[in-house]
Amino acid sequence: MHTEIIAIGSELLTPYRQDTNSLWLTEKLLSLGIPVIRKTVVGDSRVDIRSAFEEALERAELVIGIGGLGPTQDDITREVVADLLQRPLEENAEILARIEERFRARGRRMPEVNKRQALVPRGAVALDNDNGTAPGLWLEETNKVVLLLPGPPQELMPMFEQHCLGPLRERAPRNILQTRVFKVVGMPESEVEEKIAPLYSRYSNPATTILASPGEVQIHLQASGERRERVEHLLNELGDQMEALLGDNIFSRGPETLEQVVGMYLLMRGATLAVAESCTGGLIARRLTDVPGSSRYFLGGVICYSNAVKEKLAGAPPKLLKQKGPVSEEVTAALARGIRRHARARLGLAVTCIAGPEGGLPLKPVGTTFIALADDHREHVVKYRFLGDRERVRWQASQAALDFVRRRLMK
């Protein structure tokens, strides 16, 4: 049951709006074993919208349109699809009454333009919208389904779950589709590919996809079959071999973020953590505190950007700062030691770097990063050179710092 998703709206073709609905829909469809074969973004043009649906219906059994169901003149999806399928639009009295009541409940008169939202192509099933005025539409045409959904996520998501998941589950093929994700840190994409390509190239099922982002590589395995036991066996067979090759570089086998995994290890070890951040500007602390319940293991941190704050709040000796410079192995170790002592934490983490775009030196070019972790016995320091713009360097530094904590706790 091949599916295409068409996101409609000229705003999605600008730098200011992004189609996130299709990502959510793809996840829901995959859970039903329904693959998405193509996604299209099209502006508010009758010709372009008609062409997109016409071509999609030639390829797919399920076509989902997102957006263009509002009351304004540029909301033309229902009209274009009705014309394409040769279905006359008819006013639905029940939908119109619901829209009028929605305005009345808010003490407002329904504008005349909202009557357009009560127009339904003949033979279509209207899908109730409890969070807005635009109903969804379910149309069937020669063993194919066209599903039109409103654009706002707060309207689309509950509508799809309440009115579409059940019917689609009944129509979905018996073929089971499952995905497994391995998240890798500490290895570039090319190195991951070099290690696992000879392995996954021997398999057509599961299919393997490698996705890279700064400081992290994700390996997606997708297997299909008629029996769930067989699908799980295929995923385990290939996944176990990949785990053996990549070892501790895999930090998660599911949706967990690196900061969540670090928090789990801190709880398991009964350990607490404090951080001293220079170039990352509180990014590490923010990521840690994004995890609910992190107050059980994260005590706090200091953004010690200036030398004066490094001295006063994180315990870096003035003489050391002058001799070695703020971005150095020795100063970073002193910051980890100092923040651990000040916060009375079991572990002290510190990061210094030259994030750029200026400030680089021949011996310390932009991207030079030092990460130190202090415990009861000593400080462990590592040095990196990250490439990219300022934001990319800072993110990679935070990723490497969290991974440093993870590996320490794993031991």
N, C-alpha and C positions, 0 to 999 in steps of 0.2 A: 504494500500500500504506500506508494511513493507520494511524498508531500512537497509542495512548494509554498513558501511564505512570501507574501507581497506586502511590504510596508509602504503606506501611501502618505504623502505629505511633503510639500516643497521644503519645509523647515528641516527635514531629515537630510537634505542635500546641501545644507550649510554647515559651517564649523560649530554651530551653537546647539544643535540637537542631535542625539544619537538614538538609533533604534535598539533598545534593550528588550523590547517585548519579544522579539523573535528568539532571543537567547533563552528566555524563560519558557516559551512555547516548545522550543526544540527539546529541552529537558523533559517536559511533560510527555511529549510525543514519543521520545525514546523509551520512556518508562513503559509505554504501551507496545513497544516493538515496532513503532512506525518511524522509518527513517525520513529525514528531510534531505532532499536531493538538491534544492536550490533555494536561495533567498534573493529577493529583488527589492530595491528601494526605488520608488518612482514618485515624481512630483505631481502636483495637482493639475494634470493635463488630461482631458478626456481621451485624446488619441493615445497617450502613453499608458494610461491605466487600462484602456481597452486592450491594447496590444499585449500588455503584461499578463492579463488574465487569459486572453486567447491563446497565447503561447504556453502558459502554464497548464491549461486544460488539455493540451496535446500530449504533455509529458507525464502528468501526475494524476492520481486518483483522488487526491485531497488537495484543495487549494484554499489557503487561508489568507484573507485580506485583513490588514490592520489599518484602521483609521479611515477618515473621510466619511463618517456617519453623522457628523454634527449638523447644526441647523443653518450654517452660513453658506454663501454661494459657492465657496471653493470646496465644500464637502459634497463630492459628486460620486462617491464610490457606488452607492446603491443604484443611482440612475444609470451609470455606465454598465454595471453588471446586469441589471434588468434588461437593458437594451441589447447587450451581447447575447443573453440567453432568450431573448424575445419573450420576456415576461412583463406584461403591463403592470405599472405601479398602482396599487389600490390603497386607499386610506383605511387604516385599521382603527376602528372606533375605540377598542379597548386600550390600545397603546396611547391614543390621543388623550383618553380620560386619565391614564396614569401620569402622563406628562403634565396635564393641567393640574392634577392633584398635587404633584410634586412642587409646582410653583405656588399653589394656594397654601400649602402647609408652611411655606416660608413667607407668607403674607405678600406675595407678589403676583402680578398678572402675567400670564404666559404670553411672550411676544409671538406675533403671527408667524415668524419664520420657523418657530419650533414645530409647526404642523408638518414640515417636511420630514421630520423624524418618524412620523406615524405612517409614512408611505412604505408599503411592503410589496415586493414583487409577487405576482400571483403564484401560489403554490409553495411559497417559502414559509418556514416556521420562524416566528419571531422569538428571540431569546430575551427574557426579562433582564432589565438592568436595574439593580437595586441601589446603584451608586451614581447614577447619572441619568440623562434623558434619552441617550441613544440606545435603542434596542439592538441586539445582535441579530443576525439572519443566518438561517441554515437552509441552503438550497441544494436539491438533488437534481442531477442532469445526466441521463444515460449512464447510470452506475458510477457516477462521480459526485463528489460533494464539494460545494463551495461554501465556505464558512466566512462570514464577515463579522469582524469584531471591532469595538470602539478602540481608539488609540490610547486614552489615558490608562496607565497600568492599574490604577485602583479600580477601574471599571472592567478592564479586560480580564484580569486574573480571576476574580471571583466568578465572573460570567462563564469563563472557560471551565473552571472546576465544577460549577454547579450544573451546567447545561450541556457540556460537550464531552467531558471525560468519559461518562458512562456510555453514551451512544458510540463513541469512537472505540472504546474498549470492546464493544460487541462486534464492531466491524473489523477490528484489527486482525491481521493474519495470525494463525496459530504459532507462527515463528516467534521465538523468544529472543529478545535483544538485550544484552547486558554489557555494561561498561565498567572497567576497573581503571583507577587512576593511581599512578605512582609519582610522587613528588620528590624531586632530586635537588640537592643543594651541594655546592662545593665542586661542581663539574660543569664545564661549558657544554653547550649543545653538541658541538662537534665530537667531543670526547665521549659523551653518552652514546651518540650515534655509532662511533667506532667500536664501542664495546658490544652493543646489543644488535647492530644490524645483521651480523652473520647468524644471529639467533632468530630474530623475528622474520627475516626474509624467507625462512623455511615454512612460514605459516601464512596461508591466505585467510584462515579463520582460527584465531582472532586477527582482526586488522589492527595495525599499530600506527599511531600518530604521535609525533613528537612536537611539543609546543614549548618555545623558549621565551622567557621574560628575564629582566635583569635579576641576576642572583638565583634564578630558579629554572628548572627544566621539568616539564610534566610529560609523562608517557601515558597515553590513553590506549587501552586495549578494549576492543569491541568485538564480542563474539555473538554468534547467532546459531539457532538450532531449534528443533521442534520440542526437545525435552530440556527442562531446566537443569537436570543433573548433568547432561552432556555439555551444556553451555558453561556451567561452573567448572566442570572438569577441564575444558579447554583453557579457560582463564587461569586456573590454578597451575596447569602444566606449563604454560608460557610464563606466567607471572613468577612462579617459584624459580625458574631458571634466570630470569632477569634480576631477581633479588640476590641470587648467589653471585652474579657478576658485579652488581653495583653496591652491595653491602650497606654500610652505614651511611652512604650518601643518600639513600632513600630515607626521608624523614617522615613521610606520611603515605598511607595506602588508601586514603579517602579524602574527605573534604577539609580536613584539619589544616589550619595555617601553621607556619613555623612558630609563631608566638604562642599558639595554643599547645603545640607539642612541648615547647620549652616549659610552659606553665604546668603541664602534666608531670614532667620529670621533676620539677621543683617540688611539687606536692608529694610525689612518690618518695623523694629523698628527704622530705621534711626540711628543705633548705629555703633560705630567703635570699633576695637579690636586691642590690642597689646599683644605680648607674651614674656615671659621670660622662656627659656627652659634650663634645666640642662641635665638630662640623655637622653632626647629625641633628643638632638643634632640638632635641627632645623627641625625635622620631622613634627611637627605641622605647622610651617610656610610654609614648602614645600607643605603640603597637601592643605593648604588654598590658596596658590598662584598658585596651579595647576588649580584652577577654573578661567576661563576667567572672567574678570571684577572685580576681588577681590580687586583691588586697591580702589574701592569705599567704602570699609568697613574695610579692613585690612591695618593698618598703618605701621606695621613692628614688628621686634622682636630682641631679644638678646639671643645668645647661651652663657649662663653664667655658664661655667663649673667649673672654678676655683673660690675660695672665693674672690680673688681680683677683678675679673670681676663682681661677684655678688654684691660687695660693690660699685664699681665705676659706672657700667652701669645700674644696676637694683635696686640700692638703698637699699640693705640689710645692716643693721647696723652691724659693726664689732663685737660689744659686743654680739649681738644676735647670730651671727654665731658661736662665741666661746662658748657661753653658751649652745645653743640648737643643734648645728651641722647643716651642710648644708642640710641634709635631715630631715626636721622636719616641723611640722605644722606651727610654728611661723615664720620660715625663708621663707617658701613658701608663706605665707600670705604677708610678707614684700616684696617679689619679685613681687607679683601681684600688690601690692599697688605702688611700685616704678616704674614698667614699665608703669603702667597706667599714673602716673604723668609725667614721662619723655616724653612719646609719646603723651600726652594730648588726650588720648583715653577715650571713655566712659567706656570701660571694659578692665581690665588688667587680663591676664591669666598667671599662673605660674605652672610649674611642676618640682618636684624634686623626685628622686627615686634612689634605689640601684639596678642597672640593672644586676649586676653580671658579670661573675660568682664568682668574689671575692668581698669582702667589706661588707659582711653581718655580723650582730651582733646578739646576743641573743634576744635583744628587737627590733631590726630592721633587720630582715633576708632579704636575696636577694629577690627582688620583691616588697619590701615596697615602696609605692608611695604616695606622697602628691600632691594634685591638689587644687589650690586656684584661686578664681575669685573675683576681686575687682570691685566695682561699686561706685556710688556717696556716698553711705552711709557706707558700711563696706565690709569686706572680708569674703567670704564663703569658707571653707576648708573641703575637704573630704580625707579620707585615704583608700588606697586599698592594697591588697597583691596579686600580679600577679605571676603566676607560668610559668615556661618555661625558655628557654635560653635567652640570652641578647637581641636578635632581637625580640623575642616574647614579652618580658616584655616591651620593648620600644614601640612596636606597640600598645599593649593593653593600655599603658599609654596615648598615643596620642588619641586613640579611646575614652577612658574615659574622657579625657580633652575636646574634641570636644563635647561629649554628655553633659558634665556639662554646657557648654555654651548654647547648644540647649535648655536644660530644663530651664535654667535661663530665656532665651528669650521667651520661650513659656508662662511664667507667666506674 
